[in-house]
Amino acid sequence: MTVRLHRDRPVPLSATLGHQPRRGLRRLGVLAALGLGALGMGSLFSQSDSKLGQTLAASAVLPARAAVPEFQADCRAAPAPLQRRIEEIARSFDGKVGIAVVKAGCKWEVGARAHELFPQQSVSKLWVSLAVLDAVERGKLDLQRDVLIQPADLTLFNQPLRGEVLEKGRAVRSVHSLMSAALSQSDNTANDRLLWTVGGPNVVRKVLRDKGISEIRFGPGERLLQSQVAGLTWSQDMALGRNFEQARARLPKDVRQAALDRYVADPLDGASPAAIARAMARLASGQLLAPETTTVMVDILSRTRSGPMRLKAGVPAGWKVYHKTGTGQELGKVTTGYNDVGILQSPDGAFYGVAVMIARTTQDYKPRMEMMQSVSRAVAEFHDQSAK
């Protein structure tokens, strides 16, 4: 079926991406994990069956997708007022912050320090899942495939899987389950295991290149990245208990400070807010993945547990947020890599890719979150004024 898109009449993502494979995903055994019925996502995806979804269910191999029609949106409103507001927000924040906003289907972007590289931290989990879903589309990976997680696979910081692995000596999760844990729970072990299941950092970097996503670096994996940021050399015993934190605390402060300064100045996982916002807009408009794999990724992002008071808390009633946070290491009063990025969906079906990234600040939680809320609030106000 051909979908006619009108520039002056915003179209829900379902019209561009096709139908949600509910029955197919039930055959995958992941419908309960997705929670699609409980989410009430009808405004984003329709609930009809699809042949592509059934193919995904049967073998997790997707045929080559047809060309996606050019996503069109109402781009008549000049973004200058939003640009001025974003500059004002960035200027008033005490810290190095980068902000970018891109409206899906439009050629403009607005922002502040939008093309500088900022530490991503857990925002980079997006690109692991993108590589996984790209592999699913090409028939190289199956969402149903079971993956073994052992003590040697454990990482550090937030890793809800660790308890089960240590208690039982192992854990088994499907690729889809690992993706859900990595994105919605920001589980570092789930993400690292997913990374090596898809082929490692070079595979992720290739997917980014192949999809035309520039100004985004992908680091060496969670363990090596975080140990380098701290000024340590990784050893696997650091994954147990609070061994990593204790080893880091034993370092002289000047060693830690120098390592953190190097990282912030030239982050291994650096990305520009503009590149991330553009990628999120492309995801929303069906330009990165096929309809069914887009459904999988966006659904998981709708259930992100971290950062409820960041971007999500700034949008008015009726708006939806599909996002991924990142939180870096701290030293004294300095916080690094404090981020929130994603898709904002207006009640009338417009989509905005948004990235707010703090490289370094001494501000406490509240002003950080309030700054992020002011960005999402500014996007909503701009949209409402444009509609008038």
Sequence and secondary structure as in RCSB ss.txt:
>XXXX:A:sequence
MTVRLHRDRPVPLSATLGHQPRRGLRRLGVLAALGLGALGMGSLFSQSDSKLGQTLAASAVLPARAAVPEFQADC
RAAPAPLQRRIEEIARSFDGKVGIAVVKAGCKWEVGARAHELFPQQSVSKLWVSLAVLDAVERGKLDLQRDVLIQ
PADLTLFNQPLRGEVLEKGRAVRSVHSLMSAALSQSDNTANDRLLWTVGGPNVVRKVLRDKGISEIRFGPGERLL
QSQVAGLTWSQDMALGRNFEQARARLPKDVRQAALDRYVADPLDGASPAAIARAMARLASGQLLAPETTTVMVDI
LSRTRSGPMRLKAGVPAGWKVYHKTGTGQELGKVTTGYNDVGILQSPDGAFYGVAVMIARTTQDYKPRMEMMQSV
SRAVAEFHDQSAK
>XXXX:A:secstr
     BTTB   HHHHH B  HHHHHHHT HHHHTHHHHTGGGTSB    HHHHHHHHHS               
 S SHHHHHHHHHHHHHSSEEEEEEEEETT S EEEESTTS EE GGGGHHHHHHHHHHHHHTTS  TT EEEE 
GGG  SSS TTHHHHHHHS EEEEHHHHHHHHHHS  HHHHHHHHHHHT HHHHHHHHHHTT  SB   S HHHH
HHHHHT    GGGGSTTHHHHHHHHS HHHHHHHHHHHHHS TTEE HHHHHHHHHHHHTTSSS HHHHHHHHHH
HHT  S TTTGGGGS TT EEEEEEE   EETTEEEEEEEEEEEE TTS EEEEEEEEEEE   HHHHHHHHHHH
HHHHHHHHHHHH 
